[in-house]
Amino acid sequence: MLQGIVVRAYSGFYYVEIDKEVWECRLRGKFRLAKQNVLPGDRVRVREGGGKTGVIEEILPRNTVLERPQVANVDQVVMVFACADPDPQTELLDRMLVQAEAAGLIPIICFNKTDLVGRDAVDAPAKIYTDAGYHVLPTSVVTGEGITELRNYLKDHLTVFAGPSGSGKSSLLNAIHPGFGLKTGQVSRKIGRGRHTTRYAELLELEPGSLVVDSPGFSNLYLPNIDRKNLGEMFPEFVPYIEECRFNGCLHRAEPDCGIKEALHQGKINPERYKHYLVFLEEMESREKKY
């Protein structure tokens, strides 16, 4: 059998790159019966069917899985949020960061469309996330800011691009590699968010060994299925202070002698990030009560 990588899945067909050619494949019946998903990024073995068609016979073990968007074997995720048009959604960004931390992915934050705002509107949010320990990159396809740096981040990685519709993911990818020719859209003035221009996740080759995923935009992201006691560890800036909590399993909310709350009081933790932590903690508790 031949081995390849799934570059996209659409309408029951799976397009697998094998020796730099894309084959149209279907799933073997056992996968359909088991309702097992085959995701972009999956490494698979294919039985030839003739004329660059085949049947996926085996899905090789995955290193990582990102649930929304659903992509396998990615190394890192570039989270693209516009500085304006549409306005940045920091709670959604923090949800995505928790998801990336839980999945073991390296997150890179792009504050895009910097040409639409003043420098303070770029530097202020960038500092919050840089101080938290994240890679932050201001970008603009209009001025070219950050495009070279972003391209360097992508070398020798399988990277997924994610973020709200209208944030400029496809435009950034086109700027990095004009040959992609991805469709782009504008933000609707009526609803205040972008229209979906990417209809399914697809792997694109930037250069040999460097693959990127342009994924459909979304406006919601479920929190990962982790123990609520571990949520604080998904916030990198919390980690140095967790050991200062008096109680093991401290939820950093109402407990006395909490290292996180003391760091918050001293200005070492951003209040908005902490507020989002509490929102996520409450959501996790509500979810646990249902089950």
HELIX and SHEET records of a PDB file:
HELIX    1   1 GLY A   29  LEU A   33  1                                   5    
HELIX    2   2 THR A   90  ALA A  103  1                                  14    
HELIX    3   3 THR A  114  LEU A  116  5                                   3    
HELIX    4   4 ARG A  119  ASP A  131  1                                  13    
HELIX    5   5 ILE A  147  LEU A  154  1                                   8    
HELIX    6   6 LYS A  169  ILE A  176  1                                   8    
HELIX    7   7 PRO A  178  PHE A  180  5                                   3    
HELIX    8   8 ARG A  228  MET A  234  5                                   7    
HELIX    9   9 VAL A  239  ILE A  242  1                                   4    
HELIX   10  10 GLY A  259  HIS A  265  1                                   7    
HELIX   11  11 PRO A  271  LYS A  290  1                                  20    
SHEET    1   A 6 LEU A   2  TYR A  10  0                                        
SHEET    2   A 6 PHE A  13  ILE A  18 -1                                        
SHEET    3   A 6 GLU A  21  LEU A  27 -1                                        
SHEET    4   A 6 THR A  53  ILE A  59  1                                        
SHEET    5   A 6 ARG A  43  GLU A  48 -1                                        
SHEET    6   A 6 LEU A   2  TYR A  10 -1                                        
SHEET    1   B 2 VAL A  65  LEU A  66  0                                        
SHEET    2   B 2 VAL A  71  ALA A  72 -1                                        
SHEET    1   C 6 HIS A 135  PRO A 138  0                                        
SHEET    2   C 6 ILE A 106  ASN A 112  1                                        
SHEET    3   C 6 GLN A  76  ALA A  82  1                                        
SHEET    4   C 6 LEU A 158  ALA A 162  1                                        
SHEET    5   C 6 SER A 210  ASP A 214  1                                        
SHEET    6   C 6 GLU A 202  GLU A 207 -1                                        
END                                                                             
